[in-house]
Amino acid sequence: LEKVLESCGVPKPATPLIATKILKLATVHGLDTSGIPKGTKCKSGRSGHMLQIFLRRELIDEYVYPAFPYGVPDKKRMKPFSKYLAEDEPIKGQVRITLN
């Protein structure tokens, strides 16, 4: 975690304290930190996290593709993807956002 903070521009002397604060906050809010040294498992046992990123609809087909776990493209939902999202059906599954 400290190396990640350093790569984001956090000064090296500040990284231990900030990393400790991040782990403490994550634990307080029930997030699983067991993959990080000194981290703990979450109470529920479900360690997955969901991240929501909102994009304007006109950008979807350019930067987003529907995917199965591990990023394998889901060709069934790629029609283009914005048309799939506009259908009157429940939206299911994962996506990947590619930006460079």
PASEBA-1860 file (N, C-alpha, C; in nm, 3 decimals):
! residues 100
1> LEKVLESC> 0.083/-0.119/0.000/0.000/0.000/0.000/0.088/0.125/0.000 ~ 0.197/0.119/0.075/0.286/0.235/0.081/0.349/0.263/-0.056 ~ 0.383/0.157/-0.131/0.440/0.177/-0.265/0.336/0.240/-0.359 ~ 0.211/0.198/-0.346/0.105/0.257/-0.428/0.091/0.405/-0.396 ~ 0.093/0.438/-0.268/0.082/0.579/-0.228/0.199/0.660/-0.284 ~ 0.319/0.604/-0.276/0.437/0.673/-0.331/0.421/0.695/-0.480 ~ 0.370/0.593/-0.551/0.354/0.606/-0.697/0.248/0.711/-0.733 ~ 0.161/0.746/-0.637/0.060/0.850/-0.658/0.111/0.988/-0.618
9> GVPKPATP> 0.238/0.995/-0.576/0.297/1.123/-0.543/0.297/1.159/-0.395 ~ 0.256/1.067/-0.309/0.261/1.094/-0.165/0.407/1.088/-0.121 ~ 0.455/1.189/-0.048/0.595/1.187/-0.002/0.624/1.063/0.083 ~ 0.738/1.000/0.059/0.774/0.875/0.126/0.761/0.882/0.279 ~ 0.807/0.990/0.344/0.795/0.993/0.490/0.649/0.990/0.540 ~ 0.555/1.033/0.457/0.414/1.037/0.499/0.339/0.907/0.473 ~ 0.395/0.818/0.390/0.320/0.698/0.349/0.284/0.603/0.463 ~ 0.371/0.577/0.563/0.329/0.483/0.668/0.205/0.529/0.744
17> LIATKILK> 0.201/0.656/0.780/0.086/0.708/0.855/-0.040/0.707/0.770 ~ -0.029/0.748/0.645/-0.146/0.750/0.557/-0.196/0.608/0.531 ~ -0.106/0.514/0.509/-0.145/0.375/0.486/-0.218/0.319/0.608 ~ -0.169/0.350/0.727/-0.235/0.305/0.850/-0.375/0.363/0.860 ~ -0.390/0.491/0.828/-0.522/0.555/0.832/-0.617/0.494/0.731 ~ -0.567/0.463/0.611/-0.652/0.402/0.508/-0.701/0.265/0.553 ~ -0.610/0.184/0.608/-0.650/0.051/0.657/-0.751/0.061/0.770 ~ -0.732/0.156/0.859/-0.825/0.174/0.971/-0.964/0.214/0.918
25> LATVHGLD> -0.969/0.308/0.825/-1.097/0.350/0.768/-1.166/0.236/0.693 ~ -1.087/0.160/0.618/-1.144/0.046/0.544/-1.205/-0.055/0.640 ~ -1.136/-0.082/0.750/-1.187/-0.176/0.849/-1.313/-0.123/0.916 ~ -1.314/0.004/0.951/-1.432/0.067/1.013/-1.554/0.053/0.923 ~ -1.533/0.064/0.792/-1.644/0.058/0.697/-1.668/-0.083/0.642 ~ -1.605/-0.184/0.702/-1.634/-0.323/0.669/-1.569/-0.377/0.543 ~ -1.466/-0.309/0.491/-1.399/-0.358/0.370/-1.292/-0.460/0.406 ~ -1.273/-0.558/0.319/-1.173/-0.661/0.339/-1.035/-0.605/0.302
33> TSGIPKGT> -0.943/-0.610/0.395/-0.807/-0.563/0.370/-0.706/-0.675/0.391 ~ -0.753/-0.800/0.387/-0.665/-0.913/0.418/-0.553/-0.933/0.316 ~ -0.563/-0.872/0.199/-0.458/-0.885/0.100/-0.342/-0.789/0.122 ~ -0.353/-0.707/0.224/-0.250/-0.608/0.255/-0.189/-0.645/0.389 ~ -0.056/-0.638/0.403/0.003/-0.668/0.534/-0.063/-0.584/0.644 ~ -0.093/-0.650/0.756/-0.163/-0.592/0.872/-0.312/-0.572/0.845 ~ -0.362/-0.620/0.731/-0.504/-0.607/0.700/-0.586/-0.717/0.766 ~ -0.719/-0.702/0.762/-0.809/-0.799/0.822/-0.918/-0.840/0.723
41> KCKSGRSG> -0.978/-0.956/0.749/-1.090/-1.001/0.665/-1.215/-0.926/0.705 ~ -1.307/-0.911/0.609/-1.434/-0.846/0.642/-1.524/-0.944/0.716 ~ -1.620/-0.893/0.793/-1.707/-0.978/0.874/-1.796/-1.068/0.790 ~ -1.841/-1.019/0.675/-1.935/-1.096/0.593/-1.870/-1.212/0.521 ~ -1.738/-1.206/0.501/-1.669/-1.309/0.425/-1.677/-1.287/0.275 ~ -1.746/-1.182/0.232/-1.758/-1.148/0.090/-1.664/-1.032/0.062 ~ -1.550/-1.064/0.007/-1.446/-0.963/-0.005/-1.451/-0.880/-0.133 ~ -1.547/-0.904/-0.218/-1.555/-0.826/-0.342/-1.593/-0.682/-0.315
49> HMLQIFLR> -1.545/-0.594/-0.399/-1.578/-0.453/-0.388/-1.640/-0.407/-0.518 ~ -1.731/-0.311/-0.510/-1.792/-0.257/-0.630/-1.753/-0.111/-0.642 ~ -1.715/-0.073/-0.760/-1.678/0.065/-0.787/-1.772/0.118/-0.894 ~ -1.833/0.232/-0.868/-1.920/0.292/-0.967/-1.849/0.411/-1.029 ~ -1.845/0.411/-1.161/-1.790/0.523/-1.236/-1.897/0.564/-1.335 ~ -1.931/0.690/-1.337/-2.037/0.738/-1.425/-1.976/0.804/-1.547 ~ -2.021/0.762/-1.666/-1.977/0.819/-1.793/-2.098/0.871/-1.869 ~ -2.076/0.973/-1.946/-2.183/1.022/-2.034/-2.215/0.912/-2.136
57> RELIDEYV> -2.342/0.897/-2.167/-2.385/0.789/-2.255/-2.317/0.790/-2.391 ~ -2.287/0.908/-2.444/-2.224/0.913/-2.577/-2.079/0.862/-2.575 ~ -2.021/0.841/-2.457/-1.884/0.791/-2.446/-1.878/0.639/-2.428 ~ -1.990/0.578/-2.400/-1.995/0.435/-2.367/-1.932/0.349/-2.476 ~ -1.976/0.364/-2.600/-1.928/0.275/-2.706/-1.779/0.294/-2.736 ~ -1.727/0.410/-2.703/-1.586/0.437/-2.729/-1.494/0.379/-2.621 ~ -1.539/0.376/-2.495/-1.450/0.340/-2.385/-1.490/0.218/-2.302 ~ -1.610/0.165/-2.322/-1.661/0.058/-2.236/-1.694/-0.065/-2.320
65> YPAFPYGV> -1.664/-0.183/-2.262/-1.712/-0.305/-2.325/-1.768/-0.399/-2.219 ~ -1.876/-0.472/-2.253/-1.934/-0.567/-2.158/-1.838/-0.685/-2.141 ~ -1.831/-0.736/-2.018/-1.734/-0.842/-1.992/-1.785/-0.944/-1.893 ~ -1.727/-1.061/-1.902/-1.742/-1.164/-1.801/-1.631/-1.141/-1.699 ~ -1.632/-1.215/-1.587/-1.522/-1.201/-1.492/-1.385/-1.216/-1.560 ~ -1.290/-1.144/-1.508/-1.151/-1.141/-1.558/-1.138/-1.071/-1.692 ~ -1.241/-0.996/-1.734/-1.229/-0.913/-1.852/-1.257/-0.978/-1.985 ~ -1.301/-1.102/-1.985/-1.333/-1.170/-2.111/-1.454/-1.100/-2.173
73> PDKKRMKP> -1.443/-1.050/-2.297/-1.555/-0.978/-2.360/-1.682/-1.063/-2.369 ~ -1.795/-1.000/-2.343/-1.926/-1.063/-2.354/-1.988/-1.016/-2.485 ~ -1.967/-1.091/-2.591/-2.009/-1.051/-2.726/-2.161/-1.044/-2.741 ~ -2.233/-1.116/-2.656/-2.379/-1.116/-2.663/-2.437/-0.978/-2.629 ~ -2.370/-0.904/-2.540/-2.418/-0.771/-2.500/-2.351/-0.658/-2.577 ~ -2.266/-0.687/-2.672/-2.192/-0.585/-2.747/-2.261/-0.560/-2.880 ~ -2.361/-0.470/-2.883/-2.443/-0.459/-3.005/-2.462/-0.322/-3.067 ~ -2.410/-0.215/-3.056/-2.311/-0.169/-2.959/-2.368/-0.164/-2.818
81> FSKYLAED> -2.279/-0.150/-2.723/-2.316/-0.162/-2.583/-2.419/-0.057/-2.541 ~ -2.414/0.062/-2.597/-2.511/0.166/-2.561/-2.654/0.122/-2.594 ~ -2.671/0.046/-2.701/-2.805/-0.004/-2.737/-2.853/-0.107/-2.635 ~ -2.760/-0.191/-2.588/-2.795/-0.288/-2.484/-2.844/-0.214/-2.358 ~ -2.773/-0.109/-2.320/-2.809/-0.034/-2.200/-2.943/0.037/-2.214 ~ -2.982/0.072/-2.337/-3.107/0.144/-2.362/-3.229/0.052/-2.365 ~ -3.207/-0.080/-2.371/-3.319/-0.174/-2.376/-3.399/-0.170/-2.247 ~ -3.524/-0.211/-2.257/-3.613/-0.214/-2.141/-3.601/-0.347/-2.067
89> EPIKGQVR> -3.479/-0.381/-2.029/-3.449/-0.506/-1.959/-3.357/-0.473/-1.842 ~ -3.355/-0.557/-1.739/-3.260/-0.534/-1.630/-3.116/-0.543/-1.682 ~ -3.032/-0.456/-1.633/-2.892/-0.456/-1.674/-2.817/-0.551/-1.582 ~ -2.746/-0.648/-1.639/-2.673/-0.749/-1.561/-2.531/-0.760/-1.614 ~ -2.442/-0.799/-1.525/-2.306/-0.831/-1.568/-2.204/-0.723/-1.535 ~ -2.084/-0.748/-1.582/-1.971/-0.660/-1.559/-1.936/-0.585/-1.686 ~ -1.857/-0.480/-1.670/-1.800/-0.408/-1.785/-1.655/-0.377/-1.755 ~ -1.583/-0.340/-1.858/-1.447/-0.290/-1.843/-1.443/-0.154/-1.911
97> ITLN> -1.371/-0.063/-1.848/-1.352/0.071/-1.903/-1.206/0.081/-1.942 ~ -1.180/0.120/-2.066/-1.043/0.130/-2.115/-1.012/0.273/-2.151 ~ -0.920/0.332/-2.078/-0.877/0.470/-2.103/-0.725/0.471/-2.105 ~ -0.668/0.544/-2.199/-0.522/0.558/-2.203/-0.487/0.704/-2.207
END
